[in-house]
Amino acid sequence: MNTQSQTYNIKIELFEGPFDLLLFFIQRDELDIDDIPITKITDDFLDYIHHLEKLNLDVASEFILTAATLIRIKTKMLLPRKELDELGNEIDPRTSLVEKLLEYKKFKALLDDFRELEEERSMKYKRGNTSKELKKLAQTALIDAELESLSLYKLMRAFERVLIKHEEKKSRRVHTVHFYKYKVKDQKKYILEKLKTKKRLAFNDVFESLANRIHAVITFLALLEMLTAGDVGVVLGEGANNFWIEKK
């Protein structure tokens, strides 16, 4: 066997450890990992270490330890008297090495999968423009001098009080199924009609004459759509949660 030609074909930087090197030999020579020819693989491993020494490269301690383990296994394989287990069967000295190689091979495959996932993830970009989009939406729908103090949360709180007022009007609760014909587009027209007679419309006035809770919810949805589309704007008045609706 021409060991010199084989060792010079090895790319040293590929091997992260001794088991990586052993798997390389097994795959290169198409060996059966469950029945490793220990003499051949030991010779190849030692040739590799000698090659490193000729290149004046430091040999890691784990390579030296594995070389000693291979020599010990090779020696046991050559002994005429084999070790026996409790049942009298011969103990294969390669068993421990094979188990470790199979376990290393399994984890090495997992690492390759993780590496592919890492490369795939590195090609993606985080969504970091949410705050800019919200700011742009606020500038489009909610404009006036004190815009920064006006928020959707405050608007929802004001609407919540409107709903509470509707609840308080009910003296008793009756569980009845109703079919409501309220539509968002109709309530948009309703809001625009109110703005024809007034330059600014108080937020509470929008819901003052509505029939019930569902009617108020549909009207609020219509108002939100109009704000998003820029058909109307919201102005912050004096006092807490005091809003005015105006046509743009």
DRENBASE-199786 format. One line per 2 residues: their letters; for each residue x, y, z of N, C-alpha, C. Coordinates in steps of 0.05 Angstrom, whole numbers. Last residue first. Example, Ala and Ser with C-alpha at 12.3 -4.5 7.8 and 13.67 -1.06 7.14 Angstrom:
REM residues 2
SA	257:-45:142:273:-21:143:258:1:157; 264:-114:156:246:-90:156:264:-66:156
END
This chain:
REM residues 248
KK	-1236:1317:116:-1211:1327:104:-1216:1338:76; -1280:1331:169:-1277:1321:142:-1252:1334:130
EI	-1269:1311:237:-1272:1332:217:-1267:1320:189; -1285:1299:304:-1283:1287:277:-1287:1310:257
WF	-1252:1303:366:-1270:1316:346:-1264:1303:319; -1248:1282:434:-1241:1280:406:-1262:1293:388
NN	-1222:1276:494:-1241:1293:481:-1233:1294:451; -1190:1251:535:-1207:1235:517:-1229:1252:503
AG	-1189:1307:578:-1181:1279:573:-1201:1266:555; -1181:1374:549:-1191:1354:568:-1184:1326:560
EG	-1192:1396:483:-1184:1401:510:-1196:1380:528; -1184:1349:427:-1194:1373:440:-1183:1376:468
LV	-1153:1325:372:-1154:1323:401:-1162:1349:413; -1185:1302:314:-1171:1324:327:-1174:1321:357
VG	-1181:1260:258:-1189:1263:286:-1172:1284:299; -1210:1262:192:-1188:1263:211:-1199:1266:239
VD	-1232:1225:133:-1236:1243:156:-1212:1243:174; -1208:1197:93:-1232:1213:87:-1238:1233:109
GA	-1165:1163:99:-1159:1192:99:-1183:1209:92; -1171:1110:107:-1171:1119:79:-1165:1149:77
TL	-1171:1109:163:-1149:1096:148:-1148:1106:119; -1219:1137:173:-1193:1147:183:-1170:1136:167
ME	-1255:1101:150:-1253:1129:139:-1227:1142:148; -1249:1057:183:-1243:1055:155:-1239:1082:142
LL	-1268:1080:231:-1240:1071:229:-1231:1068:200; -1322:1089:218:-1304:1111:225:-1275:1104:222
AL	-1340:1036:212:-1341:1055:189:-1322:1078:193; -1334:1019:264:-1318:1006:243:-1317:1024:218
FT	-1373:1051:288:-1345:1054:296:-1326:1042:275; -1419:1030:264:-1411:1058:260:-1382:1063:266
IV	-1419:979:286:-1416:982:257:-1408:1011:250; -1426:993:341:-1402:979:332:-1398:982:302
AH	-1477:1018:341:-1453:1033:348:-1427:1020:339; -1509:974:326:-1508:998:309:-1484:1015:315
IR	-1500:943:371:-1491:934:345:-1489:957:325; -1526:975:411:-1497:969:412:-1486:961:385
NA	-1574:1019:379:-1565:999:398:-1535:995:396; -1586:1066:349:-1607:1050:361:-1597:1032:383
LS	-1557:1132:355:-1557:1105:345:-1576:1088:362; -1548:1185:369:-1575:1177:360:-1577:1148:349
EF	-1494:1187:385:-1515:1196:403:-1543:1185:395; -1448:1178:358:-1462:1155:367:-1487:1161:383
VD	-1429:1228:345:-1431:1209:323:-1449:1185:332; -1423:1254:393:-1447:1261:377:-1451:1241:354
NF	-1374:1238:412:-1398:1226:424:-1423:1231:407; -1340:1270:380:-1339:1241:378:-1365:1228:389
AL	-1367:1327:347:-1358:1314:371:-1360:1284:369; -1346:1351:286:-1367:1336:299:-1355:1322:324
RK	-1336:1411:250:-1325:1390:267:-1348:1377:282; -1371:1436:216:-1343:1434:208:-1329:1412:224
KT	-1435:1411:200:-1416:1420:220:-1388:1416:210; -1464:1391:158:-1475:1414:173:-1456:1425:194
KL	-1434:1350:140:-1442:1370:120:-1452:1396:135; -1426:1313:178:-1405:1332:174:-1412:1354:154
KE	-1471:1281:172:-1469:1297:196:-1448:1319:193; -1457:1256:124:-1481:1273:125:-1480:1291:149
LI	-1414:1225:141:-1410:1247:122:-1433:1266:121; -1441:1188:173:-1421:1206:185:-1416:1230:167
YK	-1474:1162:135:-1486:1175:158:-1467:1195:170; -1436:1140:101:-1454:1161:90:-1466:1177:113
KQ	-1417:1102:137:-1399:1122:126:-1415:1146:115; -1462:1071:144:-1454:1088:166:-1433:1108:158
DK	-1464:1045:95:-1486:1063:102:-1478:1081:125; -1418:1014:98:-1419:1035:77:-1442:1055:83
VK	-1430:979:139:-1409:998:143:-1411:1021:123; -1499:969:156:-1476:964:139:-1456:986:143
YK	-1552:936:191:-1533:958:190:-1509:950:172; -1591:900:199:-1586:907:171:-1566:930:169
YF	-1594:846:243:-1589:874:239:-1581:880:210; -1635:804:274:-1621:806:249:-1618:836:242
HV	-1631:777:340:-1639:798:321:-1623:796:296; -1652:738:392:-1636:738:368:-1647:758:348
TH	-1650:755:461:-1666:753:436:-1647:754:412; -1653:757:524:-1637:743:505:-1654:738:480
VR	-1654:816:559:-1671:796:545:-1654:783:523; -1642:851:617:-1630:837:595:-1649:816:584
RS	-1665:917:634:-1664:888:638:-1652:875:613; -1653:969:622:-1663:963:649:-1661:933:654
KK	-1604:1000:586:-1621:976:587:-1628:970:616; -1570:1041:591:-1598:1048:583:-1616:1024:585
EE	-1521:1019:600:-1535:1030:623:-1564:1036:617; -1505:1007:549:-1511:985:567:-1528:995:591
HK	-1494:1057:528:-1515:1041:516:-1524:1018:535; -1451:1070:561:-1475:1086:563:-1499:1071:551
IL	-1413:1033:543:-1423:1031:570:-1449:1046:574; -1403:1053:492:-1416:1027:495:-1428:1023:523
VR	-1377:1100:506:-1401:1101:491:-1417:1076:493; -1332:1079:530:-1351:1094:547:-1378:1097:533
EF	-1306:1058:485:-1315:1040:506:-1336:1053:524; -1291:1103:458:-1313:1086:446:-1324:1067:467
AR	-1250:1119:491:-1273:1136:488:-1297:1121:477; -1215:1076:484:-1226:1081:510:-1251:1099:509
ML	-1202:1082:430:-1217:1058:438:-1229:1062:466; -1172:1129:434:-1197:1129:418:-1214:1105:426
KY	-1130:1112:465:-1148:1132:476:-1174:1132:461; -1108:1075:427:-1117:1065:453:-1136:1085:466
LS	-1092:1106:385:-1115:1088:381:-1125:1078:407; -1076:1173:408:-1069:1145:402:-1095:1129:398
LS	-1047:1235:413:-1071:1221:405:-1063:1193:397; -1001:1262:420:-1015:1253:445:-1040:1238:438
EL	-984:1275:370:-968:1256:384:-982:1246:410; -1020:1315:352:-1022:1288:341:-1007:1268:359
EA	-1035:1368:362:-1027:1351:384:-1029:1321:376; -1049:1389:311:-1026:1400:326:-1016:1382:348
DI	-1063:1333:267:-1069:1359:279:-1045:1367:297; -1087:1272:241:-1070:1296:238:-1081:1319:253
LA	-1091:1210:229:-1096:1226:253:-1077:1250:252; -1079:1187:178:-1106:1186:189:-1111:1205:212
TQ	-1024:1198:166:-1045:1199:145:-1073:1202:157; -996:1193:212:-994:1218:198:-1015:1221:177
AL	-1007:1140:225:-1017:1161:242:-1016:1188:228; -981:1114:183:-1010:1112:185:-1022:1134:203
KK	-929:1126:195:-940:1136:170:-970:1135:171; -924:1099:244:-921:1128:243:-933:1140:218
LE	-930:1047:226:-949:1058:244:-948:1089:245; -884:1043:193:-911:1040:181:-932:1052:199
KS	-844:1048:231:-846:1068:210:-874:1067:197; -852:1002:262:-855:1029:275:-858:1051:253
TN	-839:962:225:-866:964:236:-871:992:247; -793:947:201:-804:973:192:-832:977:204
GR	-768:899:208:-761:920:226:-773:947:219; -767:834:202:-786:855:196:-781:878:216
KY	-704:808:183:-724:813:203:-742:836:194; -691:768:126:-688:793:140:-711:797:160
KM	-654:709:107:-679:724:113:-673:749:128; -608:682:103:-617:696:78:-643:712:83
SR	-601:657:150:-585:680:146:-593:696:121; -634:612:145:-643:634:162:-627:659:157
EE	-601:580:112:-627:589:102:-638:613:118; -558:572:146:-554:586:121:-580:597:110
EL	-585:544:187:-572:569:193:-567:586:168; -601:498:159:-621:516:170:-610:543:177
ER	-550:477:149:-567:485:126:-589:504:136; -534:467:201:-518:486:185:-535:495:161
FD	-570:428:217:-571:454:230:-556:475:214; -551:386:184:-579:397:181:-581:424:193
DL	-500:379:205:-503:387:177:-531:399:171; -514:362:256:-500:388:253:-502:398:224
LA	-536:312:244:-553:333:255:-540:361:252; -490:286:226:-512:290:207:-531:312:217
KF	-462:285:275:-451:300:252:-472:305:231; -494:251:305:-493:279:312:-481:296:290
KK	-483:203:276:-511:213:279:-511:242:286; -428:197:282:-440:200:255:-468:212:256
YE	-425:189:337:-413:213:325:-424:219:297; -450:139:340:-462:162:354:-451:188:342
LL	-415:108:309:-442:111:301:-456:135:314; -368:113:341:-368:123:314:-397:127:303
KE	-384:88:388:-377:117:389:-378:129:361; -392:36:369:-414:50:381:-409:80:381
VL	-339:24:352:-361:25:332:-385:41:343; -312:23:401:-305:42:380:-327:46:360
ST	-337:-20:427:-339:7:439:-332:28:418; -323:-63:392:-351:-56:397:-354:-27:407
RP	-273:-84:384:-281:-61:367:-308:-49:375; -267:-130:413:-255:-105:423:-262:-80:407
DI	-319:-173:425:-305:-159:403:-293:-133:413; -315:-228:465:-320:-199:465:-304:-187:442
EN	-346:-291:456:-323:-274:452:-331:-245:452; -387:-318:509:-384:-309:482:-359:-291:480
GL	-399:-332:561:-378:-348:547:-374:-340:518; -432:-299:589:-444:-323:576:-424:-340:560
ED	-399:-259:605:-410:-276:626:-422:-301:614; -348:-258:552:-367:-246:570:-378:-266:589
LE	-277:-264:540:-304:-276:540:-322:-260:559; -222:-248:498:-238:-243:522:-266:-253:518
KR	-183:-298:465:-201:-275:464:-214:-272:492; -119:-316:450:-140:-321:469:-157:-296:472
PL	-85:-294:411:-99:-320:406:-122:-325:425; -88:-226:391:-83:-245:413:-98:-271:406
LM	-104:-190:354:-83:-208:346:-78:-230:367; -141:-158:379:-150:-174:357:-130:-195:349
KT	-108:-131:415:-127:-150:426:-137:-169:404; -81:-98:379:-66:-118:394:-85:-139:405
KI	-123:-65:361:-108:-82:341:-93:-104:356; -135:-38:408:-155:-56:396:-142:-76:376
RI	-87:-10:415:-95:-29:435:-116:-49:424; -88:22:369:-66:2:372:-74:-19:393
LT	-133:53:380:-133:35:356:-111:14:359; -116:81:425:-139:63:427:-139:43:404
AA	-74:111:403:-68:91:424:-90:71:427; -105:143:370:-85:125:358:-77:103:378
TL	-135:171:408:-149:153:390:-129:134:377; -94:202:431:-109:183:447:-123:162:430
IF	-78:232:387:-59:214:399:-73:193:415; -124:262:379:-115:244:357:-95:223:368
ES	-128:290:426:-148:271:421:-141:252:398; -84:325:423:-83:303:442:-104:282:436
AV	-62:343:357:-80:346:380:-80:321:397; 1:357:335:-19:337:335:-36:339:360
DL	26:413:300:20:401:326:-3:381:323; 68:403:243:43:412:255:38:398:281
NL	110:390:209:115:406:234:90:418:245; 101:354:171:94:382:164:99:401:188
KE	111:308:199:130:316:178:126:345:169; 65:306:230:90:311:244:112:320:223
LH	27:293:192:25:319:206:52:326:219; 45:242:179:45:263:158:43:291:171
HI	34:215:225:62:218:217:65:240:196; -22:216:222:-8:230:244:21:235:237
YD	-29:184:177:-39:212:177:-25:228:198; -9:135:193:4:149:171:-4:179:170
LF	-47:123:233:-19:129:241:-4:143:218; -91:113:199:-92:134:220:-64:142:228
DD	-74:70:169:-81:95:155:-81:118:175; -68:31:210:-45:40:194:-50:67:180
TI	-122:27:227:-101:37:246:-76:46:230; -146:7:182:-154:34:191:-134:45:211
KT	-121:-44:179:-119:-24:157:-125:4:167; -136:-68:228:-108:-65:221:-104:-43:199
IP	-192:-69:229:-178:-52:248:-149:-48:240; -242:-65:189:-215:-78:187:-195:-61:204
ID	-304:-64:222:-281:-48:213:-256:-65:212; -362:-74:219:-341:-95:217:-315:-82:206
DI	-395:-32:218:-400:-52:239:-379:-74:239; -379:-4:173:-373:8:199:-378:-11:222
DL	-347:-29:119:-370:-34:136:-364:-24:164; -318:18:73:-316:-3:93:-342:-6:108
ED	-302:52:29:-328:37:29:-327:13:48; -259:83:33:-254:56:25:-279:38:25
RQ	-285:131:48:-267:130:25:-263:102:14; -313:118:94:-328:125:70:-310:123:45
IF	-269:106:128:-290:86:124:-306:92:99; -240:154:128:-227:129:118:-249:108:111
FL	-278:188:151:-268:193:124:-256:168:112; -284:166:201:-307:165:183:-298:170:154
LL	-233:181:221:-240:153:218:-264:149:199; -238:238:221:-218:225:204:-225:195:199
DF	-277:244:259:-282:254:233:-263:241:213; -251:224:303:-273:208:292:-281:218:264
PG	-212:264:312:-204:237:303:-226:221:292; -236:327:283:-228:310:305:-221:282:295
EF	-245:354:237:-249:369:262:-240:353:286; -218:356:176:-222:338:198:-222:354:225
LE	-205:391:135:-231:379:135:-238:364:161; -152:407:136:-171:425:148:-200:413:149
IK	-124:368:106:-123:368:136:-145:384:148; -141:327:57:-143:356:63:-145:358:94
IN	-101:277:29:-119:285:51:-118:315:55; -64:262:-6:-90:269:-18:-109:278:4
YT	-21:248:24:-19:273:10:-45:281:-3; -36:196:39:-35:218:59:-34:245:46
QS	-31:167:-9:-58:170:4:-58:194:23; 22:168:-21:4:180:-40:-23:185:-27
QT	43:140:25:50:168:20:31:182:1; 25:88:23:13:106:43:19:135:38
NM	13:42:-19:28:67:-21:16:88:-2; 17:-24:0:0:0:0:18:25:0
END
